Amino acid sequence: MAANKSVIVLTPDGRRQNVQVTPNTTILQVLEEVCQKHGYNANDYDIKHFNKILDVNSILRFTGLSNNARVEMVPCKKPRNTSKVTVGILLENGERLMNDFLPDVTLAQVLTTICPNEDRKTAVIIYMHREVHGQALEEMTLKSLGLTSGKAMLRMIHRDLVQLKTQAHVSTTLIPKSTKPIDDDCTKYNKQQRIPSVSYEGKALDPIKLLKEERNKMKSQDFKHIKDIRTKDEDKSSINNRNKDNATCDHEQLSNYNDMKDKLGTNFHSNAEEEINIEFLGERNALVFDQAGAQALPKIDLPDSFFDLTVEDAKILLRDAKRRREELEEAPLLTEAQRQLEQNKRTLEQLNKYRRTVIRIQFPDQLVFQACFKPIESVQVIKDIIRNYLCDPSCDFTLYTAPPKHILNPDARLIDENLVPCAIIYYSGTSSLKSSVKEKLIDPRIANIQAIKSRMTIISEEKVKTNKEENKVIKDITAVPGPSGC
């Protein structure tokens, strides 16, 4: 949902109230604004969308409401009473401090009570992907965050407020240095192509798409260059004063062309590795980086007309709804064995498509451990590898995914836990990473590059394997003798 959108609320007296909202607006704020304008008590009503009663503490971005969604005020079965909220503060060192507060308490008062020694000028409070810092700490209350009862955990980090972006958990790929064109034929292919920037003119691009475009561009350049070399070789007999060094260079390029073609899918990344000098941890291309230091993707502000429903959009939605209804109505009844068979087929398709999965383990101190695994390996393999890099290898810890929170079964396979082709899992334990591991932190953008390269390497290996199988089939067909008389 984009910023500055609206929700239409139907009041009990039949009136319609248009409420301007943002993705961070809570349902309780919408209800209080309508009740204040029409003279109702907000504690006696709930917000209903179709047949579902919305949680007043939920945020608009997680409710699934579209722009100009129509909701209804209904009397609540049990009046809401003000109660204390148990608030926990997760510090950067992994320590957790907790206390009880009323919903009208500001975040600045919470910090002063729980951790008075922390510097509030550089403090940033993160809750549900929302960042609150600076003067907003004095104005933001627990109630405005959607905390009116129960328990909640807030994370506090210290950052330079000037460099903060809207999103703190999204990173961009590495932007390399600019390269100069090389005219020498002998050194033209010794210099690897660099990865282009993922964004230009304020628009974010897909790095996978950029890699494919770069590969196609390099292929066309290779064929053109080889054609020029063959032309030069044909005219070599008529040229008497040709330089011997250039002829030797052309001959080496022509002989090594097949090897360059096989390595074309992965070689244009190697230059970035040479410049950055990446040091992996272990044999699984393991890397460690600080998630808090990631740079935000450029935000694209779409116009309001982008979210207006046109006639063509309505036709497409109606067509998809009809198609979905027909699929549900005409779907045959399946037995438990048939459903299990379908599940096994989907699992085999995933195993055939994804030979490697990239797993990121996020620790409470914002450090992220990234490594590659096979889909058929168990979760216990991940735990054993993480244990090697902990300060206390004998400590007990759990791994889980969220939201919703799901504790991973150590004996289950990665593909059975929906961790293929990539996943982010969270670490819950008392021990942290070793100091020697923390000294090898890399840029988050480099980790993204390595994750993409692992996928591109698998694709290149699949293409090479497929080409070999096709050539073998063609060779076998041509080797079969034809009928007599042909």
C-alpha positions as CSV (number, residue, x, y, z in Angstrom):
1,M,0.0,0.0,0.0
2,A,1.4,3.4,-1.0
3,A,1.5,6.3,1.3
4,N,-1.4,8.8,1.7
5,K,-4.2,6.4,0.7
6,S,-7.7,6.1,2.2
7,V,-10.1,3.7,3.8
8,I,-13.9,4.1,3.7
9,V,-15.6,3.4,7.1
10,L,-19.3,2.8,7.3
11,T,-20.6,4.1,10.7
12,P,-23.6,2.5,12.6
13,D,-25.9,5.4,11.5
14,G,-25.3,4.6,7.8
15,R,-22.7,7.4,7.1
16,R,-19.5,6.9,5.2
17,Q,-16.3,8.4,6.5
18,N,-13.2,8.6,4.3
19,V,-10.0,8.3,6.4
20,Q,-6.6,9.1,5.1
21,V,-4.1,6.4,6.1
22,T,-0.5,5.4,5.6
23,P,1.1,1.9,5.7
24,N,2.0,2.4,9.3
25,T,-1.5,3.5,10.5
26,T,-3.1,1.2,12.9
27,I,-6.7,0.0,12.8
28,L,-7.2,1.7,16.2
29,Q,-6.2,5.0,14.9
30,V,-8.7,4.7,12.0
31,L,-11.4,3.8,14.5
32,E,-10.6,6.6,16.9
33,E,-10.6,9.2,14.1
34,V,-14.1,8.1,12.9
35,C,-15.5,8.0,16.5
36,Q,-14.1,11.4,17.3
37,K,-15.9,12.9,14.2
38,H,-19.2,11.2,14.8
39,G,-19.3,11.1,18.6
40,Y,-18.9,7.4,19.3
41,N,-16.8,5.7,22.0
42,A,-13.9,3.8,20.3
43,N,-13.8,1.2,23.1
44,D,-17.3,0.0,22.2
45,Y,-16.7,-0.7,18.5
46,D,-14.6,-2.9,16.3
47,I,-13.7,-2.7,12.6
48,K,-15.1,-5.4,10.4
49,H,-14.0,-6.2,6.8
50,F,-16.5,-8.5,5.1
51,N,-16.9,-11.3,7.7
52,K,-13.7,-10.7,9.6
53,I,-13.1,-8.6,12.7
54,L,-9.8,-6.8,12.3
55,D,-7.4,-6.6,15.2
56,V,-7.3,-3.0,16.4
57,N,-3.6,-3.3,17.1
58,S,-2.7,-4.4,13.6
59,I,-1.0,-2.1,11.1
60,L,-2.5,-1.4,7.7
61,R,0.4,-2.9,5.8
62,F,-0.2,-6.3,7.4
63,T,-4.0,-6.4,7.1
64,G,-4.2,-6.9,3.4
65,L,-6.6,-4.0,2.9
66,S,-6.4,-2.4,-0.5
67,N,-6.7,1.3,-1.4
68,N,-10.3,2.7,-0.8
69,A,-11.2,-0.5,1.0
70,R,-14.7,-0.5,2.6
71,V,-14.9,-1.5,6.3
72,E,-17.7,-1.3,8.8
73,M,-18.0,-0.3,12.5
74,V,-19.7,-3.0,14.6
75,P,-20.3,-3.2,18.3
76,C,-17.6,-5.2,20.0
77,K,-18.7,-8.2,22.1
78,K,-16.4,-7.2,25.0
79,P,-15.4,-3.6,25.7
80,R,-11.7,-2.9,25.5
81,N,-10.0,-1.8,28.7
82,T,-6.7,-0.1,29.1
83,S,-4.0,-2.4,30.4
84,K,-0.3,-2.3,30.8
85,V,2.1,-3.4,28.0
86,T,5.2,-5.5,28.8
87,V,7.9,-3.9,26.6
88,G,11.3,-5.4,26.0
89,I,14.3,-3.6,24.5
90,L,16.8,-5.7,22.6
91,L,20.2,-4.0,22.7
92,E,22.9,-4.3,20.1
93,N,25.0,-6.6,22.3
94,G,22.0,-9.1,22.5
95,E,20.9,-8.0,26.1
96,R,17.2,-7.8,26.7
97,L,15.7,-5.4,29.2
98,M,11.9,-5.5,30.1
99,N,9.4,-3.4,32.0
100,D,5.6,-2.6,32.1
101,F,4.2,0.6,30.7
102,L,0.8,2.2,29.9
103,P,-0.1,2.5,26.2
104,D,0.1,6.4,26.4
105,V,3.8,6.4,27.3
106,T,6.2,7.7,24.7
107,L,9.2,5.8,23.4
108,A,11.5,8.4,24.9
109,Q,10.1,7.7,28.3
110,V,10.5,3.9,27.7
111,L,14.2,4.4,26.9
112,T,14.7,6.6,29.9
113,T,13.1,4.1,32.2
114,I,14.6,0.9,30.8
115,C,18.1,2.0,29.6
116,P,18.8,5.5,30.9
117,N,22.5,5.3,30.0
118,E,21.9,5.0,26.3
119,D,22.4,8.0,24.0
120,R,19.0,9.0,22.6
121,K,20.4,11.3,19.9
122,T,21.7,8.3,17.9
123,A,19.2,5.7,19.2
124,V,16.9,4.1,16.6
125,I,13.9,2.0,17.7
126,I,12.8,-0.7,15.2
127,Y,9.4,-2.4,15.5
128,M,7.6,-4.2,12.7
129,H,9.9,-2.8,10.1
130,R,9.3,0.8,11.4
131,E,12.2,3.0,12.4
132,V,11.6,5.7,15.0
133,H,14.4,8.1,15.9
134,G,15.2,11.7,16.8
135,Q,12.2,13.9,17.6
136,A,9.8,11.1,16.7
137,L,10.8,9.3,20.0
138,E,9.2,12.2,21.9
139,E,5.9,12.0,19.9
140,M,5.5,8.3,19.2
141,T,3.6,6.4,21.9
142,L,3.1,2.7,22.4
143,K,-0.5,3.1,21.4
144,S,0.4,4.6,18.0
145,L,2.6,1.6,17.4
146,G,-0.4,-0.7,18.0
147,L,0.6,-1.8,21.5
148,T,-2.3,-1.5,23.9
149,S,-1.9,-4.9,25.7
150,G,0.2,-8.0,25.9
151,K,4.0,-8.1,25.2
152,A,6.2,-6.6,22.6
153,M,9.9,-6.6,21.8
154,L,11.6,-3.5,20.4
155,R,15.1,-3.4,18.9
156,M,17.4,-0.5,19.6
157,I,20.5,0.3,17.5
158,H,22.8,3.3,17.4
159,R,23.2,4.8,13.9
160,D,24.1,8.1,12.3
161,L,20.6,9.7,11.7
162,V,21.8,11.5,8.6
163,Q,22.5,8.2,6.7
164,L,19.3,6.4,7.7
165,K,17.0,5.3,4.9
166,T,13.4,4.3,4.9
167,Q,14.1,0.6,4.9
168,A,16.8,-0.8,7.1
169,H,16.8,-4.5,6.0
170,V,17.0,-4.3,2.2
171,S,20.4,-4.1,0.5
172,T,21.6,-3.5,-3.0
173,T,24.2,-5.3,-5.0
174,L,27.8,-4.2,-5.2
175,I,28.5,-1.2,-7.4
176,P,31.9,-1.7,-8.9
177,K,34.4,0.9,-10.1
178,S,34.2,2.2,-13.7
179,T,36.5,0.5,-16.2
180,K,38.4,2.0,-19.0
181,P,38.2,0.6,-22.6
182,I,41.2,-1.4,-23.7
183,D,42.1,-1.3,-27.4
184,D,44.9,-3.9,-27.3
185,D,43.8,-7.2,-28.9
186,C,46.1,-9.3,-26.8
187,T,44.8,-8.0,-23.5
188,K,41.2,-7.3,-24.5
189,Y,39.9,-10.7,-23.2
190,N,42.3,-10.8,-20.2
191,K,40.3,-8.1,-18.5
192,Q,37.0,-9.4,-17.2
193,Q,33.8,-7.5,-17.5
194,R,32.5,-5.9,-14.3
195,I,29.0,-6.2,-13.0
196,P,26.9,-3.1,-13.8
197,S,25.1,-1.0,-11.3
198,V,21.7,-2.3,-10.3
199,S,20.0,1.1,-10.5
200,Y,20.1,4.1,-12.7
201,E,17.9,7.1,-13.1
202,G,16.3,6.3,-9.7
203,K,14.8,3.0,-10.9
204,A,15.7,-0.4,-9.3
205,L,16.5,-3.2,-11.6
206,D,16.6,-7.0,-11.2
207,P,20.3,-8.1,-10.8
208,I,19.5,-11.5,-12.4
209,K,18.2,-9.7,-15.5
210,L,21.3,-7.6,-15.7
211,L,23.6,-10.6,-15.5
212,K,21.7,-12.3,-18.3
213,E,21.9,-9.1,-20.5
214,E,25.6,-8.9,-19.7
215,R,26.2,-12.5,-20.7
216,N,24.3,-12.1,-24.0
217,K,26.3,-8.9,-24.7
218,M,29.6,-10.7,-24.1
219,K,28.6,-13.6,-26.3
220,S,27.9,-11.2,-29.3
221,Q,31.3,-9.5,-28.7
222,D,33.1,-12.9,-28.6
223,F,31.6,-14.0,-32.0
224,K,32.4,-10.7,-33.6
225,H,35.9,-10.7,-32.3
226,I,36.5,-14.3,-33.6
227,K,35.1,-13.4,-37.0
228,D,37.6,-10.5,-37.2
229,I,40.4,-12.9,-36.2
230,R,39.5,-15.4,-38.9
231,T,39.4,-12.5,-41.5
232,K,42.8,-11.5,-40.5
233,D,44.1,-15.1,-40.8
234,E,42.7,-15.3,-44.3
235,D,44.5,-12.2,-45.4
236,K,47.7,-13.0,-43.5
237,S,49.3,-14.5,-46.6
238,S,49.0,-11.2,-48.5
239,I,50.4,-9.1,-45.7
240,N,54.2,-9.2,-45.5
241,N,54.8,-6.7,-42.8
242,R,52.5,-8.1,-40.1
243,N,53.7,-8.0,-36.6
244,K,54.7,-11.5,-35.3
245,D,53.5,-10.7,-31.8
246,N,50.0,-9.8,-33.0
247,A,49.8,-13.0,-35.0
248,T,50.8,-15.1,-32.0
249,C,48.2,-13.3,-29.9
250,D,45.5,-13.9,-32.4
251,H,46.4,-17.6,-32.6
252,E,46.2,-18.0,-28.8
253,Q,42.9,-16.2,-28.7
254,L,41.5,-18.5,-31.4
255,S,42.7,-21.7,-29.7
256,N,41.3,-20.6,-26.3
257,Y,37.9,-19.5,-27.6
258,N,36.1,-22.8,-26.8
259,D,37.4,-22.6,-23.2
260,M,36.3,-19.0,-22.9
261,K,32.8,-19.9,-24.2
262,D,32.4,-22.6,-21.6
263,K,33.4,-20.2,-18.8
264,L,31.5,-17.3,-20.1
265,G,28.7,-17.6,-17.6
266,T,30.9,-17.2,-14.6
267,N,34.1,-15.4,-15.7
268,F,32.7,-11.9,-15.8
269,H,32.3,-12.0,-12.0
270,S,35.9,-13.0,-11.2
271,N,37.2,-9.5,-11.5
272,A,35.1,-8.3,-8.6
273,E,36.4,-11.2,-6.5
274,E,40.0,-10.3,-7.3
275,E,39.5,-6.7,-6.3
276,I,37.6,-7.4,-3.1
277,N,39.6,-10.5,-2.1
278,I,36.8,-12.4,-0.5
279,E,37.8,-14.8,2.3
280,F,35.2,-17.6,2.7
281,L,34.5,-19.3,6.0
282,G,34.7,-23.1,5.5
283,E,33.8,-25.1,2.4
284,R,30.3,-23.8,1.8
285,N,31.2,-20.3,0.7
286,A,30.1,-19.1,4.1
287,L,30.1,-15.3,4.7
288,V,29.3,-13.0,7.6
289,F,28.0,-9.5,7.2
290,D,26.2,-6.8,9.3
291,Q,22.6,-6.5,8.3
292,A,22.4,-3.0,10.0
293,G,25.0,-1.6,7.6
294,A,23.0,-2.5,4.4
295,Q,22.0,0.3,2.1
296,A,18.4,0.8,1.1
297,L,17.0,0.3,-2.3
298,P,15.9,3.5,-4.1
299,K,12.3,4.1,-3.4
300,I,10.0,4.7,-6.3
301,D,7.0,7.0,-5.6
302,L,4.2,5.9,-7.8
303,P,1.4,8.4,-8.7
304,D,-2.1,8.0,-7.3
305,S,-3.4,7.2,-10.8
306,F,-1.3,4.0,-10.7
307,F,-3.7,2.5,-8.0
308,D,-6.9,3.5,-9.8
309,L,-8.9,0.5,-11.0
310,T,-9.5,0.6,-14.7
311,V,-12.0,-1.3,-16.8
312,E,-9.3,-3.6,-18.2
313,D,-8.1,-4.3,-14.6
314,A,-11.6,-5.2,-13.6
315,K,-12.0,-7.6,-16.6
316,I,-8.7,-9.3,-15.7
317,L,-9.7,-9.7,-12.0
318,L,-13.1,-11.1,-13.0
319,R,-11.5,-13.5,-15.5
320,D,-9.1,-14.8,-12.9
321,A,-11.9,-15.1,-10.3
322,K,-14.0,-17.2,-12.8
323,R,-11.0,-19.3,-13.7
324,R,-10.2,-20.0,-10.0
325,R,-13.8,-20.9,-9.3
326,E,-13.9,-23.3,-12.2
327,E,-10.7,-24.9,-11.0
328,L,-12.1,-25.4,-7.5
329,E,-15.5,-26.6,-8.7
330,E,-14.1,-29.1,-11.3
331,A,-11.2,-30.3,-9.2
332,P,-11.6,-34.1,-8.6
333,L,-11.7,-35.5,-5.0
334,L,-8.4,-37.0,-4.0
335,T,-7.5,-39.6,-1.5
336,E,-4.8,-39.2,1.1
337,A,-2.5,-41.4,-1.1
338,Q,-3.1,-39.3,-4.2
339,R,-2.5,-36.0,-2.3
340,Q,0.8,-37.5,-1.0
341,L,1.7,-38.5,-4.5
342,E,1.1,-34.9,-5.8
343,Q,3.2,-33.6,-2.9
344,N,6.0,-36.0,-3.8
345,K,5.9,-34.8,-7.5
346,R,6.2,-31.2,-6.5
347,T,9.1,-32.1,-4.2
348,L,10.9,-33.9,-7.1
349,E,10.4,-31.0,-9.4
350,Q,12.0,-28.6,-6.9
351,L,14.9,-31.0,-6.4
352,N,15.4,-31.2,-10.1
353,K,15.2,-27.4,-10.5
354,Y,17.2,-26.3,-7.5
355,R,20.4,-28.1,-6.7
356,R,21.6,-25.6,-4.1
357,T,19.9,-23.4,-1.6
358,V,21.3,-20.2,0.0
359,I,20.5,-19.9,3.7
360,R,21.0,-16.8,5.8
361,I,21.0,-17.1,9.6
362,Q,20.3,-13.8,11.4
363,F,21.6,-13.3,14.9
364,P,20.1,-11.0,17.5
365,D,23.1,-8.5,17.1
366,Q,22.2,-8.0,13.4
367,L,25.0,-10.2,12.2
368,V,24.0,-12.6,9.3
369,F,25.7,-15.9,8.5
370,Q,25.3,-16.9,4.8
371,A,26.1,-20.3,3.4
372,C,25.1,-22.8,0.7
373,F,23.5,-26.1,1.4
374,K,21.8,-29.0,-0.6
375,P,18.0,-29.2,-0.4
376,I,18.1,-32.8,0.8
377,E,20.3,-32.0,3.8
378,S,18.7,-31.7,7.2
379,V,18.4,-28.7,9.5
380,Q,20.8,-30.4,11.9
381,V,23.6,-29.9,9.3
382,I,23.0,-26.1,9.6
383,K,23.1,-26.3,13.3
384,D,26.4,-28.2,13.3
385,I,28.0,-25.7,11.0
386,I,26.8,-22.7,13.1
387,R,28.1,-24.4,16.2
388,N,31.6,-24.3,14.9
389,Y,31.6,-20.5,14.8
390,L,30.0,-19.9,18.2
391,C,31.9,-18.7,21.2
392,D,30.3,-21.5,23.2
393,P,29.8,-24.5,20.9
394,S,28.2,-26.5,23.7
395,C,25.3,-24.1,24.2
396,D,21.8,-25.0,23.3
397,F,20.0,-23.0,20.6
398,T,17.1,-23.2,18.2
399,L,16.5,-22.0,14.6
400,Y,13.1,-20.7,13.5
401,T,11.5,-18.8,10.7
402,A,9.1,-15.9,11.0
403,P,6.4,-14.7,10.6
404,P,4.6,-16.7,11.9
405,K,7.2,-18.2,14.2
406,H,8.0,-21.8,13.2
407,I,10.8,-23.7,15.1
408,L,12.6,-25.9,12.6
409,N,12.8,-29.6,13.2
410,P,16.5,-30.7,13.3
411,D,15.7,-34.0,11.6
412,A,13.7,-32.5,8.7
413,R,15.1,-31.8,5.3
414,L,15.5,-28.3,4.1
415,I,13.1,-28.8,1.2
416,D,10.5,-30.2,3.6
417,E,10.8,-27.0,5.8
418,N,10.2,-24.8,2.7
419,L,13.8,-23.5,2.8
420,V,14.4,-23.9,-1.0
421,P,15.7,-22.1,-3.1
422,C,16.6,-19.5,-0.4
423,A,15.5,-18.6,3.1
424,I,16.2,-16.4,6.1
425,I,16.1,-18.2,9.4
426,Y,16.7,-16.7,12.9
427,Y,19.0,-17.8,15.7
428,S,17.8,-18.0,19.3
429,G,20.4,-18.8,21.9
430,T,22.8,-17.5,24.5
431,S,26.1,-17.6,22.6
432,S,27.2,-15.3,19.9
433,L,29.7,-15.6,17.0
434,K,33.4,-15.7,17.7
435,S,35.4,-12.5,17.7
436,S,37.6,-14.0,14.9
437,V,34.5,-14.4,12.8
438,K,33.3,-10.9,13.4
439,E,36.7,-9.6,12.2
440,K,35.9,-11.0,8.8
441,L,32.7,-9.0,8.2
442,I,32.1,-8.1,4.5
443,D,29.9,-5.7,2.8
444,P,26.2,-6.9,2.5
445,R,26.3,-6.1,-1.2
446,I,29.1,-8.6,-1.7
447,A,27.0,-11.3,0.0
448,N,24.2,-10.6,-2.5
449,I,26.7,-10.9,-5.4
450,Q,27.8,-14.3,-4.0
451,A,24.2,-15.5,-3.6
452,I,23.5,-14.6,-7.2
453,K,26.7,-16.2,-8.5
454,S,25.9,-19.5,-6.8
455,R,22.6,-19.6,-8.7
456,M,24.2,-18.6,-12.0
457,T,26.9,-21.3,-11.5
458,I,24.2,-24.0,-11.2
459,I,22.5,-22.6,-14.3
460,S,25.8,-22.7,-16.3
461,E,26.5,-26.3,-15.2
462,E,23.0,-27.4,-16.2
463,K,23.5,-25.8,-19.7
464,V,26.8,-27.5,-20.1
465,K,25.3,-30.9,-19.1
466,T,22.3,-30.4,-21.4
467,N,24.6,-29.5,-24.4
468,K,26.7,-32.6,-23.8
469,E,23.7,-34.8,-23.7
470,E,22.3,-33.3,-26.9
471,N,25.6,-33.7,-28.7
472,K,25.7,-37.3,-27.6
473,V,22.2,-38.0,-28.9
474,I,23.0,-36.3,-32.2
475,K,26.3,-38.3,-32.5
476,D,24.4,-41.6,-31.9
477,I,21.8,-40.7,-34.5
478,T,24.3,-39.8,-37.2
479,A,26.3,-43.0,-36.4
480,V,23.3,-45.2,-37.3
481,P,23.6,-46.4,-41.0
482,G,20.8,-45.5,-43.3
483,P,18.6,-47.9,-45.3
484,S,20.1,-49.6,-48.3
485,G,19.9,-47.7,-51.5
486,C,19.8,-44.3,-50.0
